[in-house]
Amino acid sequence: MNIGEIARRAGVSRSTVSYALSGKRPVAAGTRKRIQHVIDELGYRPNATARALKEGRTRTIGLVIPPAGNRLTHMQLDFVASVVDSAAGADLDVLLSPSGGDHDRSFERLVSESRVDGVILMEIRLEDARVGRLLKAGLPFVGIGHTMDDQAMCWIDVDYAGLIRHTVLHLADLGHRKAALINRSPELVAAGYGPAIRAREGFTAAIGERGLAGVEVACGDDARSGQQSIEGLLREHPDLTAVTTVNEAALPGIQRALADAGRHVPRDFSVTGVAGQLWTEDFRPPLTAAHVPALEMGEKAVALLIERIAAPRTPPRHILLAPPITLRSSTGAAPAHRTGAAAPPQGDPGGATRA
């Protein structure tokens, strides 16, 4: 059954039926009633495009991802999959759009050409021109992360500052006197990428609280960079006994470099951080870490965006997630021969659970 058949039976033109379905032009009440009677009689269901036209919406949301040339981490892929699944459950399609560098034109088309009803924006920086562009356009959006001046935007984020601070306090409780932060890539740190900058803030706060010696290194998002980071740290800081990280993709390289250097984990060296659950469980021994709840974040982002689309003038909502730190086998008492003092008994970080 199609619009042509409905038009024939109702005695009107195809365009009149189309206008009645979409609401783009006024149709006389009697004519609209006659068309609706035929539709009900035939059991006709307009397709998605017709429904969208009638509602004045595309029933499509945009998901702005990092450039395709940048390999997505498992955490990011889990988030993308969660957004797609959650959108499908709400009868919405998802349009993926890369952003950054040569891909800025794609983002601009997404915003300016009415392709989507709203946008979920990944990889937020402390100062992010894309946020300003979306606010100016009046297009509903949700940030995965938040800018420095975040009051005008809706966002969901992980408390990287608080979690990294707790991992370092945990290391201090175990007697470690010198720790390193293995951060995200130099490019992301230089660009003001939110998680990287807030991880640094948490690290700096914790070493200041406990009077520890601390060193930070920016590390590419891959295993080889993780290996090189550890090799450099051990060479330049032989008294280093622990690291914390927000760079999950570097973890296999971190593990390999420590093994090559003869540093047994956790007897000689402790490793902790914030990462996706897959990475924490694959690390050997299993990693003491806070899990980034990527699947939960995807679900919440879609639900929040649907709220924004339905009621765009409601006050922006801010959701900051602080998952517990799960204690596993990758952290232990600091080796006395490297710290120069006996280590205190093992302690738990705030909000920790043991797996």
ChimeraX attribute file (.defattr): number of C-alpha atoms within 10 A of each C-alpha:
attribute: neighborCount
match mode: 1-to-1
recipient: residues
	/A:1	11
	/A:2	12
	/A:3	17
	/A:4	15
	/A:5	14
	/A:6	22
	/A:7	19
	/A:8	13
	/A:9	12
	/A:10	20
	/A:11	12
	/A:12	15
	/A:13	13
	/A:14	17
	/A:15	13
	/A:16	19
	/A:17	22
	/A:18	18
	/A:19	16
	/A:20	21
	/A:21	22
	/A:22	19
	/A:23	14
	/A:24	12
	/A:25	11
	/A:26	11
	/A:27	15
	/A:28	10
	/A:29	10
	/A:30	9
	/A:31	16
	/A:32	17
	/A:33	14
	/A:34	17
	/A:35	22
	/A:36	18
	/A:37	14
	/A:38	17
	/A:39	21
	/A:40	11
	/A:41	9
	/A:42	12
	/A:43	10
	/A:44	14
	/A:45	12
	/A:46	16
	/A:47	9
	/A:48	13
	/A:49	13
	/A:50	16
	/A:51	16
	/A:52	16
	/A:53	17
	/A:54	18
	/A:55	13
	/A:56	13
	/A:57	17
	/A:58	20
	/A:59	21
	/A:60	19
	/A:61	27
	/A:62	21
	/A:63	25
	/A:64	22
	/A:65	20
	/A:66	19
	/A:67	16
	/A:68	12
	/A:69	7
	/A:70	9
	/A:71	12
	/A:72	16
	/A:73	15
	/A:74	17
	/A:75	21
	/A:76	19
	/A:77	14
	/A:78	19
	/A:79	23
	/A:80	23
	/A:81	16
	/A:82	21
	/A:83	26
	/A:84	22
	/A:85	19
	/A:86	21
	/A:87	22
	/A:88	13
	/A:89	10
	/A:90	13
	/A:91	11
	/A:92	19
	/A:93	18
	/A:94	20
	/A:95	15
	/A:96	18
	/A:97	22
	/A:98	19
	/A:99	22
	/A:100	15
	/A:101	9
	/A:102	9
	/A:103	14
	/A:104	15
	/A:105	14
	/A:106	15
	/A:107	20
	/A:108	15
	/A:109	12
	/A:110	22
	/A:111	21
	/A:112	13
	/A:113	8
	/A:114	12
	/A:115	16
	/A:116	21
	/A:117	23
	/A:118	27
	/A:119	27
	/A:120	24
	/A:121	24
	/A:122	20
	/A:123	18
	/A:124	22
	/A:125	22
	/A:126	18
	/A:127	17
	/A:128	18
	/A:129	12
	/A:130	18
	/A:131	21
	/A:132	13
	/A:133	15
	/A:134	20
	/A:135	14
	/A:136	9
	/A:137	11
	/A:138	13
	/A:139	18
	/A:140	25
	/A:141	28
	/A:142	29
	/A:143	23
	/A:144	21
	/A:145	24
	/A:146	29
	/A:147	20
	/A:148	12
	/A:149	10
	/A:150	16
	/A:151	13
	/A:152	14
	/A:153	20
	/A:154	23
	/A:155	26
	/A:156	20
	/A:157	21
	/A:158	23
	/A:159	21
	/A:160	27
	/A:161	22
	/A:162	18
	/A:163	28
	/A:164	30
	/A:165	26
	/A:166	24
	/A:167	31
	/A:168	31
	/A:169	24
	/A:170	24
	/A:171	29
	/A:172	27
	/A:173	21
	/A:174	21
	/A:175	23
	/A:176	29
	/A:177	24
	/A:178	23
	/A:179	25
	/A:180	23
	/A:181	25
	/A:182	29
	/A:183	27
	/A:184	25
	/A:185	19
	/A:186	14
	/A:187	12
	/A:188	20
	/A:189	18
	/A:190	11
	/A:191	15
	/A:192	18
	/A:193	22
	/A:194	25
	/A:195	25
	/A:196	25
	/A:197	21
	/A:198	21
	/A:199	27
	/A:200	23
	/A:201	16
	/A:202	21
	/A:203	30
	/A:204	21
	/A:205	18
	/A:206	23
	/A:207	21
	/A:208	12
	/A:209	12
	/A:210	13
	/A:211	12
	/A:212	18
	/A:213	14
	/A:214	19
	/A:215	17
	/A:216	17
	/A:217	17
	/A:218	20
	/A:219	28
	/A:220	21
	/A:221	22
	/A:222	19
	/A:223	21
	/A:224	18
	/A:225	20
	/A:226	27
	/A:227	21
	/A:228	17
	/A:229	22
	/A:230	25
	/A:231	19
	/A:232	14
	/A:233	18
	/A:234	17
	/A:235	11
	/A:236	10
	/A:237	15
	/A:238	10
	/A:239	16
	/A:240	24
	/A:241	27
	/A:242	26
	/A:243	26
	/A:244	25
	/A:245	27
	/A:246	27
	/A:247	25
	/A:248	26
	/A:249	24
	/A:250	26
	/A:251	30
	/A:252	19
	/A:253	20
	/A:254	25
	/A:255	21
	/A:256	18
	/A:257	22
	/A:258	18
	/A:259	12
	/A:260	12
	/A:261	11
	/A:262	11
	/A:263	16
	/A:264	15
	/A:265	21
	/A:266	19
	/A:267	14
	/A:268	20
	/A:269	22
	/A:270	27
	/A:271	28
	/A:272	30
	/A:273	28
	/A:274	27
	/A:275	24
	/A:276	22
	/A:277	18
	/A:278	12
	/A:279	21
	/A:280	24
	/A:281	14
	/A:282	12
	/A:283	17
	/A:284	16
	/A:285	17
	/A:286	19
	/A:287	26
	/A:288	29
	/A:289	32
	/A:290	28
	/A:291	22
	/A:292	23
	/A:293	19
	/A:294	23
	/A:295	20
	/A:296	14
	/A:297	22
	/A:298	25
	/A:299	18
	/A:300	19
	/A:301	29
	/A:302	25
	/A:303	16
	/A:304	23
	/A:305	23
	/A:306	21
	/A:307	13
	/A:308	22
	/A:309	17
	/A:310	12
	/A:311	11
	/A:312	15
	/A:313	10
	/A:314	9
	/A:315	12
	/A:316	15
	/A:317	14
	/A:318	19
	/A:319	17
	/A:320	13
	/A:321	15
	/A:322	18
	/A:323	17
	/A:324	18
	/A:325	26
	/A:326	20
	/A:327	21
	/A:328	18
	/A:329	19
	/A:330	22
	/A:331	27
	/A:332	26
	/A:333	23
	/A:334	31
	/A:335	20
	/A:336	13
	/A:337	10
	/A:338	17
	/A:339	16
	/A:340	11
	/A:341	13
	/A:342	13
	/A:343	18
	/A:344	13
	/A:345	11
	/A:346	15
	/A:347	15
	/A:348	18
	/A:349	20
	/A:350	15
	/A:351	13
	/A:352	18
	/A:353	15
	/A:354	11
	/A:355	11
